[in-house]
Amino acid sequence: MILYDYPKAPNPMRVNLFLYEKKMDIKRKIVDLSKHENLKPSLLKLNPFGTIPFLYVKGQLITESVAICKYIDSINPSPHLFGKSAIEKAKVIMYQRKVEYEGMLPAGEAFRNSSKAFKERAIAGPIKITQIPSLVDRGKKRIDIFFNFLNNTLKKTKYVAGNNFSIADIDAYVTLSFAKWIKIDGTEKRAYVKKWKDNLEARQAFRKYNNLFSK
Ligand SMILES: N[C@@H](CCC(=O)N[C@@H](CS)C(=O)NCC(=O)O)C(=O)O
């Protein structure tokens, strides 16, 4: 099993935090996104979608961070980051999808449609897509709505999907970090988000991830 990785970028960050929470060390190959290595023919041959992370396991390609996490979870179920009971499992998926659709995607929209580095690359992967500047403000507005939702959620429960830590926390934390790339601080005036973030950053897995870049 090999993970094609670039830990700094938001989607690989999700998988890295997930692996650290599972205390799993797997073989990795770094694909330098700053040098567009993902778009090299040799890499596109392995993963035609051109996105990172991706996993190669038993000759099979698995892309999409949540699918990679699901595979890891299936081969190594403990700790239960996708929930344990039937209700909990459904809630984890419910919140994980809300985080991904209402937080991560708008953050990506605001970032990729504003950054000069992505002028003709507004969508990740090998197909050229021109930026749409009006998506920047809309993306930022949606992120603001998302962080309010997150704050209200965390007012009621310790973690995003309830009282147990899950993949929904990992993805929400990645969204919080990603939003900083477009100069949005989701903790500002959101005391519950701030408390939850501090709590996550005290976890061993999050410390390990953040230490990668602390030099
Ligand atoms: N939906 C995919 C998104 C993957 C993605 O967009 N990855 C970015 C890095 S965060 C990427 O590969 N960018 C390469 C590019 O922009 O060409 C997932 O969940 O993994």
The ligand as an SDF file (V2000), in Angstrom:
LIG
                    3D

 20 19  0  0  0  0  0  0  0  0999 V2000
  -11.9360   15.6130   -3.6330 N   0  0  0  0  0  0  0  0  0  0  0  0
  -10.5240   15.3080   -3.5570 C   0  0  0  0  0  0  0  0  0  0  0  0
   -9.7730   16.6100   -3.7530 C   0  0  0  0  0  0  0  0  0  0  0  0
   -8.2820   16.3980   -3.9210 C   0  0  0  0  0  0  0  0  0  0  0  0
   -7.5770   17.7020   -4.2550 C   0  0  0  0  0  0  0  0  0  0  0  0
   -8.1840   18.6490   -4.7500 O   0  0  0  0  0  0  0  0  0  0  0  0
   -6.2940   17.7350   -3.9340 N   0  0  0  0  0  0  0  0  0  0  0  0
   -5.5000   18.8990   -4.2460 C   0  0  0  0  0  0  0  0  0  0  0  0
   -4.5240   19.1620   -3.0870 C   0  0  0  0  0  0  0  0  0  0  0  0
   -5.3960   19.7010   -1.6510 S   0  0  0  0  0  0  0  0  0  0  0  0
   -4.7220   18.6260   -5.5000 C   0  0  0  0  0  0  0  0  0  0  0  0
   -4.5090   17.4870   -5.8490 O   0  0  0  0  0  0  0  0  0  0  0  0
   -4.3010   19.6710   -6.2220 N   0  0  0  0  0  0  0  0  0  0  0  0
   -3.5380   19.4750   -7.4090 C   0  0  0  0  0  0  0  0  0  0  0  0
   -3.8460   20.4750   -8.4790 C   0  0  0  0  0  0  0  0  0  0  0  0
   -4.2990   21.5540   -8.1270 O   0  0  0  0  0  0  0  0  0  0  0  0
   -3.6210   20.1710   -9.6360 O   0  0  0  0  0  0  0  0  0  0  0  0
  -10.2130   14.6420   -2.2190 C   0  0  0  0  0  0  0  0  0  0  0  0
  -11.1070   14.5900   -1.3700 O   0  0  0  0  0  0  0  0  0  0  0  0
   -9.1210   14.1160   -2.0020 O   0  0  0  0  0  0  0  0  0  0  0  0
  1  2  1  0
  2  3  1  0
  2 18  1  0
  3  4  1  0
  4  5  1  0
  5  6  2  0
  5  7  1  0
  7  8  1  0
  8  9  1  0
  8 11  1  0
  9 10  1  0
 11 12  2  0
 11 13  1  0
 13 14  1  0
 14 15  1  0
 15 16  2  0
 15 17  1  0
 18 19  2  0
 18 20  1  0
M  END
$$$$
